[in-house]
Structures are given as C-alpha cells and as structure tokens.
Amino acid sequence: MSVRVRFCPSPTGYLHVGGVRTALFNWLFARHAGGVAVLRIEDTDLTREADGAIEQIQRSLDWLGLEFDESPAKGGPNSPYLQSERLAFYRETALDLVERGLAYRCYQTADELAAARTVARETDDPASATRLHRDLATAEVRAFEAEGRPAVIRLRVPLEGAVTITDLVRGEITWENRLLGDHVICRADGVATYQLANPLDDVLHGMTHVIRGEDLLPSTPRQVLLLEALGHRYPITAHLPMILGPDRKRLSKRHGAASVEEFRDAGYVPESVINYLALVGWSFDDATEIMTVDELVERFSIERVNPAPGVFDHQKLAWMNGVHLRGLAPARYEQALRGYLITSLSALATEPRLGEAVALVQEKVATLGEFEGFAGFLFRGVADDPEALAKVAATERVAEILAACADAIASLEPFTVEGVELALRNVCEELGVKPRVGLLPPRVAVSGRTVSPGLFESIVFLGREETIARLVALSRAIV
C-alpha cells in the first residue's frame, strides 16, 4: 500500500505547537514510508476564518522545512486543497444522502434541541434528542416548510450495531451506534460540517491513514458511518496524545510561547523545534534525545507513539536548541544568526565581522535571540548594567587594577588571545589579587556585564585601542 496522509488545519486561528506536532508526525510517517504528505486547508466556515491564518500556517511549515507534496500553494492531482472551493459538491452529496433515505432534514430550533437534550439525559437513550425529526410525517414537514423553518441535514445513524476500529496508537475501540446520535452533516445555510467535508475529502484525496489528535477521536465513528453510507471504507487511524503544559492542563498561551513563529522570533532554529516536538509523545528508544531531521525520518514509527499525554517543557526545548546551535558548522551558524537578525530588524544584521563573533558565542547561548544582549558590546558600546557597575565599584583597588590592565594591553606584543590572557593574569599576580577578583573589572569595562563571552577573546576582537578606551572609561565612571 502506498502511504498517503494529510494535515488539514482549520484557519480559524494561528497554527500552534499542537497542530505543528500533528503536521510533523504525518510528514515523518509519509517520508519514512516513501509516501505522500498532503496539506489541506479546511476553511468551510468562512465566517470564522482569521485574517492571515492560511498564510501563517504555510509560513510556519516553510520555516520548519516541512514541505508537503500536495497543497493549496503547490497544487496536485487531487485539487482543490481548499475546502471552500468544494462547497457545492459537499451540499450535493448531503442532498443525495437525503434522497436515498440515508440522511434527513431536521427542523429543530436551538431551544428545542437544548430542551430535548435535557430530557434525554435523564433516560437510557441520551442521544434520542438528535433523532426527534428522524421520521417526520409528510404533513409535519410541509408545516415546517410553510412556517419557513430552516433545516439542517442529519445522518441517519443505525440504531443497532456498533463501530469498531483498530487504532495504531490506542488499539481496538468500539462505539455503540445508538449512543452516537444523528449528527449534523450540513448546516441550515447549506455549508457542510466537519463530519461530512473532512471524511469526504479523505476519500477524494486517497488517504490511507488519518493521523490526528485524540480530541478528534469522538468524530471517528460518525465519519466511519458517513463513508459507509457513501460506499467507502474509512482510512487506518492513529490518534495522537494531547500536549499538556507543566501543570498538566491543556497547552495554551498561559504556558508561554504557543505558536511556532513565536519560537522563531525568539531565536530558536527549526532543527531543534522539530527534534523536540517529535519527542512529545514519541521516542526512538529510552535514551536517544538529540536527532537530526534525517535521523527522525529514518527512525519514526507510529508504533512507538505513547497514548499518554505529553508535557511541553520550554526549558527542555531551550536546552535542546542550545545543543543544536553548538552542533552547527560556523558558516551555518552565521547564516542562521544573520537571518534571525534580519528578521528581527537588528542593526547587527549587516555587521561584516558577524562571522568572527560566532566562535565567541556558539558555546554560550541557547537561542539566537540571546546573541544581541550577550555579545552586542562587540559591535557597539558596553551594556548598561547598574548591578555590574555597582559590583565593580565595590571591588578593592579597582582603579589600580584597571590602570594596570590598560598598561599591560598597551605594551602587549603579539596581540593574541594567549598573550592577553597571560598579560592580565600577570597583572593579578603582581597586584596580589585572585583572578576571579582581578579579571572582573576588565570584563565589566569591556562588556558592561559580569557574564559575557570569553574576556580574552573579546579583547582581541575589539582591538587594543578600543579595549584601552573602555578600561579608562570605566575607571572614570567609578571615581
């Protein structure tokens, strides 16, 4: 069987990490099997579509490098990939089901349905409220039509039997038909619901597997019955675990960054985001954590997806991002850094010596977003950190230390990292101060902070004249 899977977000909001995890698992499954991954936008409800949401979805996937084989942007043999371009077909399908007695028009008002549900909940047939117009007499239908009542279309779900699936993540699951109720497949305004458009498109697009979040598991029996009514079989399913925050509640904005673009804007690299999201609900073994995209494609299997909810840990992602950054070749790191600085409109984006600074920061920062605050002093004035200034001012013999460091730098030859380190350590020895005390004033003078890239490397980067100027400036500031 040639694998075909789909990721089909609704553009009612921006793509969040849960949706991206679903996209990633579909993409990995297809790539591992040598199959086809399809991007479909489920925009049947145009009234709820968020401005720019479709563009944001595509932009997020592009940044991650998740290229889908068929999509609204790329096209494909099963166009269209925007459900809004197939609305007439969905309605025709619903009407055909009515004509064949497999669906029916329901004229219940919202208040009538709510009242019926209240009553039904007290019986052994809680789904009966959805079936009250299942077998209306002709006279009743005519009366409702004459009244001008709008009607939805409901699927005529069998009252006996059950739907059973074997889910690749959750095993065998069974639902009794009578408890499902007759669900709406077409709204009163003629627009198809998710329960009709989604499974129908899965057939039209030739899907072999449906890989989606467990929150959509209750839709499965309804969609199975819909496709059976149309003479089709439902694809193989795999329902992924939910993603929770550290408080074990459903992941949301209150837990921190929730969209991929927020992580991009904070300076994360796509390799680390993909690596981390792959491990939220899946694992290769009990030990391996750091993996490239190619390794994930090679190793991915649905069988190792854990049905238990996964917890999204921002600190773990930041750690993993640092690992991926440290593993980049210097040229690739510079490319990623410069791209990030361009996107964030930083003046440092055009610095010609940016590549030289990579060696000073690559082992130190967890995200590209930390670069400017951590190493911006290499290209402009020192950072403004009152606490660092106060700490230096409280250091005994600080003026003497700064003056001795300036003299040592002024006469140093050759002006190398090794030479600077030896010269400044000699200053500490000659003055009788410990290096942790004696090297703090020149560090703050050079960077403005107590924590910075390597002091000796920074001094060589800045050059002799600029370093001496900063040492003198700090000495004057604390007088």
Disulfide bonds with the S-S distance in Angstrom:
none
